């Protein structure tokens, strides 16, 4: 048995982990690299393995840094199944199409500006066959992938449909269990169920996105959010929230709904300016089995909608989006992408960053070299559409919304796991992974702990 790491190795994005067993190649995730555009493009353009030689793909969840390159894998010759949960398939149906549209719209935009054009990595003609190759597997139900490999999905509590991948392996009489956390969620967040625990595994691939950090308590987020919004509203400013269309948008809408309902912030227009977020919200409504008891009992038992209320409007057309620039007075605009790299949020930032009345509210993780990270770092000017824009608006961060486990959550999860002999630390910037490695050496003293480099491969289970 061999395990190779072809993405998210000493960095957060680009998840691709390749298991070789009994002559078969099983790829866990196939995601976009995100960050500095030129470097990310170079990494995304070429796989470090032959797609035609992949036999099976197992997908942990629908975020683009885990699923975004699936259409390119199919375009380059992958013909096999893509195993995932039902909610993940439904989300990918919209998200991968949106990815193809965004890539094409960027080409069209740059052509209008007579700028250098970079061709899309894939188009809609590659997305549709990708969706047709997706096969759904329910949570907590063992599924035989191939000879010597059985799969069970456990709820990771990160986003709708997110799963830990648990593989029971057998090769030449050697039996081992391998668990890949995917992106592990946090306990106590609204909407979704808490992550599952696992009792034991021989081999653990763990994320470490926040392996050296602690989140603020989610219990305090409503007060902090209330304070920020009230100040911006008093200034007459627009509140721009770059939010991932999946999960973060629904969480922000949920909390804003509660603040307005209780009279803690004034009633102002709220726009979710993302066709993808609108479609994703429809998927949320279709999967109440993923929700925690509180949200299910409050809303779904009573046929209420937790993601829509009187002051909320979901925009769809480009013209509706443009019209928001002509509306004055306080309003909230929630728009993708969450790292401010693509999509309509770029236009809203371009039009609103230079006004000190406005607020840019960052509610998700910002990878290195992204526009979102530059705003968080306090850059006084940023490049948007090839031109420098002054940053005079207030920029605030609410990291309590993060759907990623922090150090304490990861330690709690791993402390429940028995029998670990090998640990591979992925999905974290290098310093985060190396810091978390030292913690894991104490937490799993009998295990070999490795922070793999890109394209490194290891023999596993040889004990």
Secondary structure, DSSP 4 states (H G I P E B T S, - for coil): -EEEE-SSSSSSS---EEEEETTEEEEE------SSHHHHHHHHHS-SS-GGG--EEE-----HHHHTTHHHHHHTT--S-EEE-HHHHHHHHHHHHHHHHHHHHHHHHHHHTT------S--HHHHHHHHHTEEE--BT--EEEETTEEEEEEE-SSSTT-EEEEEEEEETTEEEEEEE--S---TT-SSBPPPPP-SB-SEEEEE-TBTT--PPPGGGHHHHHHHHHHHHHHHT-EEEEE--TTTHHHHHHHHHHHHHHTTSS---EEEEE-HHHHHHHHHHHH-GGGB-HHHIIIIITTT--TT--TTEEEE-SHHHHHHGGG--S-EEEEES-TTSSSSTHHHHHHHHTT-TT-EEEE-S---TTSHHHHHHTT-SEEEETTEEEE--SEEEE-GGG--S-BHHHHHHHHHT-B---EEEEESS-HHHHHHHHHHHHHHTTTSEEE-PPTT-EEE----
